């Protein structure tokens, strides 16, 4: 194919890139499945109001962003929406919408006319040809692009990786396409020549293909958008890779992707004997919200406020003012995650515990490396809104170095064994006898795992060594010394590998080798009795072992970034304690509890872990936070700032396993003897609370477990490889409550509310509230919208049925043998059987704080104006208990909350019927 | 009756699951009885003419099939709990299990054919179970047509034999074959025709080249279904040839066809597998290679070894499929495992690791054969099959040495583990041969010479050697030395293994049209197409 077009000028390229960037705003980066992050799939359109963004994205993606009328009607039949709710929603829409709109009456809303089908805004050339003339060109393009993307983005699944990935996606693909003889079978002739003729620059190739398609200028943005929308999953993964990956090894971006897509589009469109450009160019943008859109918005509002009214009514009560005279048995700080609510509620019932809610990363944005792990194994333990501010590693406690070494050697063997198995399995000659041997071990194990899940005991698992996170930042001298120590270790390893284990060198000889490798000395003499060849090889291997001065510098720099400086530590402690409102009344024991979920055979496991820890379990953060708050230096600085932590208060770290409802306590050996009995009592009560929560959760899961003890049953569930739904995760989440625990204490919120502790009176300048509203609230909003969109359009925003998922490239899932990468939550996370389990509602933030303070914060932060003014979430607030809730209107002014059903305002009824009100919601 | 009390009585157990459990129990009882008192028959009149026979061979296979059936039934109950059609899915799985059991224990050709057709019916139902998987409805037709064509071949063969000899007992097929050798059907020598038809049926069921369309379809179904298909259904092809061996092995052309199909598939199918970036796709292509290996064993008359492979691979592949969701966790574990401080060995150091990796397994295998099972390599075939065991052991040793760089105690432990693996393998293989011996039919004159396996082994090992060489090169050199050829081969392997299978697009109803016009206004779709 000769590309007759003018060379792309820099200005032309810049314009093209800008257009691609705009076209891509219907997509949000999609994180790899190993650290699943709940996101708002329309996050790049959040500057628009919800309904407008929904329409734009819907028309590009062919997605629905609201429930369909029949689903709302069903909810009405079930009493989940009352007619008064509809009337109130309609009235609100009139009052807050554009002037001059007539309110929609009940008849209008009930009218069962199907909403105008969302028409695609534009179609790709191949789609248009297919629609006019029949055929499956668009599907062929999709299959080709998926094939190349899957191969390129693979993170180690294929044992024969795609060659040339370091060149970047476009050039790597071009070289392979130029060698791919089978492209003839696509139906567009032999494409090898055309691929060979392509420009080196992906932008030029994209411009060339667009020119071939007659899309040189004018309205090509909608078509670019549609091309990306057709490959929504891969394009979203590529957005992550090009924008968010820590250190991309294999460069790729959307321009490269589009260059490849348009290559196939133009090849297939060109070879058809028909003109593609004569079809209708999709339907133009309608001006203003359509009647259908308004109707949907009203139905959704009615559905939401039906629940919200009842929740607010339940929270609307005179709180018994806690005298606070008695010191609590212990305090326990949990993640804001809605699942913590259950454990907190049950724990409070077992004794005089005070519980608090705080983002599960405890405000510590760290990149954590597990003990003895490689640098690449570090996980970002913070919300993806932040980037890690400190590095964290674990070191063995003094005295347990030998244990640590044994453990690390054991783990290395485990990993090497797994990898060796895969190498033997994925090979042309060795896989046959492997199957013959391994089958005899696998078969009985599979029977046992299936028929008696959970009975399996781990054999010979070496106990984890006692380690501590490094919390104090090393001084430059310390960092230098640590780097040299690491380098000595490398030299020791090299000597062992080259000269054999029995050939020991003296320490000073090792030191000479290290200095030589660092370029600071001549090569040392060959020691007596060492083979010449081996010595030569050892010396030759030094340059590749990262011992040169540059590597040394890097190492020192990295080590120098470990942990926090004393100023940072104190600052963190003060901010964190103020944010959670824990500045006085400290108990003897304060539990800082992160969370994670243990389950098997589940590609979506990390979607059940802590979102505030970047889709990981919160272990390192909780441990680091506890040891910081136990630090004498930090406590001194806190005392100076007016926060006195009594000397007999001790912080312990724990992890709440949301699949089994157990809490594991870390670093027991460091807990003072005097606090052991307090800990034992706390653990006993956590056990009781966990059992109660398990019973409650199993019921929601529809798991009768044949009457087994609840904690046993949930443990078995978490260890069952056949279990498709280990737990419900954050399904049914609906509200975010900011305030002291007294606001919600004693109420069964059914694990549907995020709970963030906040005491307005200790937050003098309002900065704590500002942080809460701009960070944890945003994370909760993302989670909420991820569940919302995955529920309303399981195909476009959810990843579909788990039972047919096929993990591709260790990065995501496909449905069955191929096709686009799937994003979002699986069906089993939001549906139960054929019915939805998650109730698709936007988040309601409920804040107990002075209204002026909230308004000021909203005024300062565009993100909140967009979220609350654009209808992505709603807010109610009151200054103190006993006052009436105020609702934030779309124009960001307050008005008193008036429920659609006025009976809800009657505090007497509402209080008496707490459970009742919520239960009907 | 309340739910609780019904649970206590176990009444809520679905019938197919209960039947599968009963079947598994009976299979174990059958195995014990056969082991204690030798083979016995069931059916219309004991002795000659019985429909079902329990020999050492069928008893072992029944334990595999029924065990697999039970595992899958139990697994699917929790895995597909949201599936409104779970009930019918269970019955389809049970039907497939029963059909396979009938094939495995048939005493006559007609019973075998009935079992085969039952399995085919279940297979068709299972493959069509999820037409909602994107593209699946497009590829279903060619897949089912291919299967139907090869099933017709089986029916043709059965018809010819039955027309000649009535309801033929399997152990008399040899005589019948000799009778057929004189006859002609449509101008073709009847014995050869029957043998060829049977071989085609076997190649089809084992998804060998050129009948591979249906195997990719097995990924477009729920995971436990894939597990059953890959562990219990595909291998019926090999079993068919073994059960009718006395007849099939009398025709040289049929045996050559078997060899050609299997040898190509084994090398080609496996090279497609290693380029697959998706877990289930790689597993499916791997099954094809394993089936090819089994058919090659059959072709050279190593029936006991083939059955050994069939059973072990069934358990192996079922486990890998059922656990396919664990790959993400596993990659997390691998990523966070403690790493070696020094770069992997290259150059001469890599060679130093290669030599013991190549030689030690030879010594260990020789020792194991001499000590545990001296009768194992009774012919060239036995030795070549041990060559495959050597390839695995060498591969494992080399990677273990590279990845772990053990020394002292670690080295010794590794050696002990390798020796244990080799001894267990040889003992199992030798034991299988001995146990199965009385139930294994004699092979005919046209059984291929075992040396024909040698070039296959040599090519496979050569491919491995290239990959070792590539792994030992620094990444820069790798691209320079292997650039052009590697790109061509890779592009070919990736494209041929990709899905949907490429074809010219036709101006007929298209996938994309359905998606375009129907999509936007629909509610979240329910399971399957039937909803």
Interface residues (C-beta under 8 A of the other chain):
Chain A: X33 X34 X58 X62 X63 X64 X67 X68 X70 X71 X114 X115 X117 X118 X119 X120 X123 X126 X127 X130 X131 X133 X134 X135 X136 X137 X138 X139 X140 X142 X143 X147 X150 X151 X153 X154 X155 X156 X157 X158 X159 X160 X162 X163 X164 X175 X176 X177 X179 X180 X181 X182 X183 X185 X186 X187 X268 X370 X371 X372 X373 X374 X376 X377 X408 X409 X411 X412 X413 X414 X415 X416 X417 X418 X419 X420 X423 X424 X425 X426 X427 X428 X429 X430 X431 X432 X433 X434 X435 X436 X437 X438 X439 X440 X442 X443 X445 X446 X447 X450 X451 X486 X489 X490 X493 X494 X496 X497 X498 X500 X501 X533 X537 X541 X544 X545 X600 X601 X602 X603 X605 X606 X704 X706 X707 X720 X721 X722 X723 X724 X725 X791 X792 X793 X794 X795 X798 X801 X802 X803 X804 X805 X806 X807 X808 X809 X810 X814 X815 X816 X817 X818 X819 X820 X827 X828 X831 X832 X833 X834 X836
Chain B: X3 X4 X7 X8 X67 X70 X71 X74 X75 X76 X77 X78 X79 X80 X81 X82 X83 X84 X130 X133 X134 X135 X136 X138 X216 X219 X220 X221 X222 X223 X224 X267 X270 X271 X273 X274 X275 X276 X277 X278 X279 X280 X281 X282 X284 X286 X289 X290 X293 X308 X309 X311 X312 X313 X314 X315 X316 X317 X318 X319 X320 X322 X323 X324 X325 X326 X327 X328 X329 X330 X331 X332 X333 X334 X335 X336 X337 X338 X339 X340 X341 X342 X343 X345 X347 X348 X349 X388 X389 X391 X392 X393 X394 X395 X396 X399 X400 X403 X404 X405 X407 X408 X410 X421 X424 X425 X428 X429 X457 X460 X461 X463 X464 X467 X479 X482 X483 X484 X486 X487 X488 X490 X491 X492 X493 X494 X495 X496 X498 X499 X500 X502 X503 X504 X505 X506 X507 X508 X509 X510 X511 X512 X513 X515 X516 X517 X519 X520 X521 X522 X523 X524 X525 X526 X527 X531
